[in-house]
Amino acid sequence: MRRVRRLFPILFLAGVVASLGAASSATPAAAYGKADQPVAQVEISGNCDNASFSFCANVVGTGGIWLWIELDANHTGDLAGAGCGHVVGGIGGPGGAGGGPINGNVQWFINPTPIGVNVLDAADPTDTHGITKWYVILLPDGEPPFSVPVQTGHYSWRPVNGVSLQTTVAP
């Protein structure tokens, strides 16, 4: 019985700690930018490693990109990511090296159609797939904008082997 009585304070403290943890996790995550009133977080990851595919050969080259973008209520946002060139076919193959960190601020607006790089069909920016609201994200340095659906979800574009674009839109 003595052992049980000694455990009560420990169990009580563990219960308080667990309750505090549950209460804090019951609210939406605000790990970044709460003061900026974020409306969405967008993650884009793409690879273009098929040098015979027109989009890779003529538009973006062979390589990859990863972007994380926070969209704030005032139509601005934060951007972090990285780009890299890929040598396709080993040493001496088509492709290249390069890239590096990508950081900066973005601007965005909502449009009924995609503009620039459509994450659902990067080769055809006009294909809406029936979606009527798009975040059009204007990147720094005059890069082409990315258009992502406003609806929360995971989206994937894989037109041919060696080419993929994965996008997640989260609250």
N, C-alpha and C positions, 0 to 999 in steps of 0.2 A: 504494500500500500504506500510505503514511503517513496518508493521509486515513482509511482504514479503521481504523487503530489509534487515531486521535484520536476516532473515533466510538464505540469500545467503551465508554469510561467513560460517555458520554452515554446510549448504549443500555442499559447496565447500570443506571444510575440511573433511566431511564424504566421499565425492567422492574420495578425494586423499587417505584416509585411505583404502577405499574399493579397489581402484586400486592397491595399494601396496600389499594388502592381496591377490588379484587375481594373481598378477605377481609372488609373492613368492610361491603360490601354483601351478602355472603352470609348475614348474620344478619338476623333480622326487624327491621324499622324500629322504633326506640324513640325517635322524635324528641320524643315528648311523654309525660310522666307515667309513665316506667318505674318509679319508686319507688311509684306508686299501684297497680301491678299491673293495668293496663288489660285488660279482657276483650273490649271491642269499641269501635269508633268508629261513630257513626251520623250520617249527613248527611241532612237533610230539606230539600227545596226545593219550595215550593208556590205556586201562583197561583190565585186565584178571581176571574176577571174576567167572569163571565157572571152579571149581576145577575138574570136570569130563572131561574137554577138555584137551587132551594130551599136547598141547602147554603150558597151564597154569600149569598143574600138574607136567610135567617133564622138562620144559625148563625155564620158568621165575617165576613160583610160582604165587600166587594170589596177585594182587596189581595193581598199576597204575604208569604211568610215564608221565611227561610233559617236553619237551625239546624245546628250541629255539636255533637255530644255525645260525650264520652268516658265510657264506663261502666267503673268500677273494681271490683275484686274484692270490696271491702267494701260493695257495693250503694249507693255514692254515685257522683257523677260531676261533670264540669265541662260547662258550657253556654256557648256563644257563638253569636251570630247577630244577625239584624236582621229587623224587620218593617216593612212599608210599606203605606199605603193607596193604592188606585188609583182614579182618576177614570175611569169607564167612559163612553164616548160623548162624550169631550171636555169642554170647560168647561161646567159646568151639568148634566152627566150624572149619573146615579146613581153613588154611590161616595163616596170621600172621600180625605183625606190623613191623614197621621199615621204613627205607628210609631216606628221608631228602633232603637237597639241593644238587644239582649237578652243579658244575662250573668247567671251565677249558678251555683248548685250544684243538682244533681238527686239524687233517690233513685230506685232502680229495683228491680224484682223480676221473676221469671219466672212466667208464668201460662199455663194451657192455652188460654185464649181472650183475645182483645184486649179492652182496657178503654179507654174514651175515644175518641180519634181513631185509627182503624184505618188505617194508611197504605196498605193494599191496597184499602180501600173506606171512605173517610171518611164517606160518607153512611150506612153500615151497620156500626157497630162490632161487630156480632155475627158477621159473615161471616168465617170462619176460612180460607177457601180451602184447607182440608185441612191447614193448619199447626197443629201441636200444642204448640209452644213459642214464647212471645212475651215480648220484653222490654217491660214496662210501665214507662214513664219518667214519673216524677212531677216536673212542672216547678215552679219557685218561684212564689210569689204565687197559689197556688190555681188556676192555669190547668188546663184539662182535660189529662189525661195523654195521651201518644202511645204507641201499641203498634206495635212493629216485630217482624218475624220474627227469631228467634234465629239462623237460618241465614244465613251470609254470602251476600250477593248484591245485585243491583240490582232494585228494585221500582218499578212505575209504576202510577198510577191516573189515567185520563183519561176521565171519564164523559161529558162533552159538550165542545163547543168552548169554549175560554176557561177551562177548569178542568183543573188537573194537579197531581199530587203525585208527586215523584220522591224515592226513598229509597235510600240505599246503606248496607249494614251491612258493615263491614270488620273484620278482626282487629286 
